[in-house]
Amino acid sequence: MSILSQARSSKGTVFWMAPEVAKAKPHGPPADIWSLGCTVLEMLTGKVPYPDMEWTHALLKIGRGIPPKIPNTLSEDARDFIAKCVQANQKDRPSAAQLLEHPFVKRPLQH
């Protein structure tokens, strides 16, 4: 089954989909962590992950484990938080509990 065929049978929105979901592989909470990273990226940039790609091209990149680009204009804490979330190997992604301890979440906002 091709990645495109698998995507049609998968649940979720392509731009936020974890590689294991895009490839219709077994997945669990780490897939949600990938999606969280993509959501935080979108919230901070105002753009969807893979903003200059059609969904089919984005799906192929995601299926290959290529994470979205994280702009250098974001804070170091934000970049690190997102980068940890969008690790290609789901075993390398932190848990939600670990992310709650990340400086991006713990550090007070600077005004």
N, C-alpha and C positions, 0 to 999 in steps of 0.2 A: 504494500500500500504506500502511495506517495505521501509526502508531507502535506500536500494540498488536500488530498483525499482524507487524511487523518484529521486535518483541521476542520473539515466540514462535519466530522463526527464528534469533535471535541467541544467542550463547553468553555466559554470565556471569550474575551475580546482579544484579538490577535496582538495588538501593540503592548499589552500587559501580560501576555501569556508566557509562562516559564518554558524553557526548552523541553523539559520532560512532558509537559502538557502538549506542546506543539508536535511532539513525536509520538503522542498517544502512548506514552510509557507510564508505568505506575507512578503515582505522585501523591503527595500529602501536604502537610503544613509548609515544607520548604517552598512549594510552588506559590503559596500565598505570600511568602517573604519576598520572592522575586517580584510579584505583582505590587507589593507594598513599595519596594524600591522604585519601580516604574511610576507609581502614583506620586510618591514624594518628588521624583524628578519632574513630573508634569506640573505639580503644584508650584515648584520653585522656578520653573522656566516658562510656564504658560504654554508649553508645547507637549504634544504626545511624544513618547519615546519613538525613536526612528522617524523624526518629523518630515524628512525629505523623501520618504519611500512610500510606494504603494504597499498595501497590506500584504500582497503576495511576496514581495521582495523582503519585507520585514519578517515575515513568517519563515522564510528560508534562512535568514541570518539568525533568528532566534533558535530555530531547529539545529543550527550548527553551534549554538552556544555563544554566539557573539553578542555581548551585552550592548545596551544603548550607550551612546557617547554621553559623558558627563562633563558639562562645560567647566572650564577653569574659573569662570566668574562666580561659581558657587563657593561657599566657605569650605575650608578644609574638612571641617566636621561633617558638613552635608555631603561632600564628595565621598568621604570615607564610608559614611552610613550607606549611601546608595550603592557604592562599589561592593560592599559586603553583602548587600541584598541580592545583587545580580551576578553572583558567582555562577559560572556555567554548571559546575557540579553541585547538585542539590545538597550533597553532604558537607560542602564547604560553606554553606549559608548559615548564619547564626539563627538561633531560635528567637521567638518573640521576646522571651524573658531576657535573653542576652542583649537584644536591641534596646530594651528599656533601660539598660545600663550604659548605653553608648553616649558619649559626650554630646552628640547632636540632640539627643532627647533630654539629657540631664542638665546641660548647661543652661543657665537663665538667658533669656533673650537680651541682647544688647540694644539699648535705645539710643 
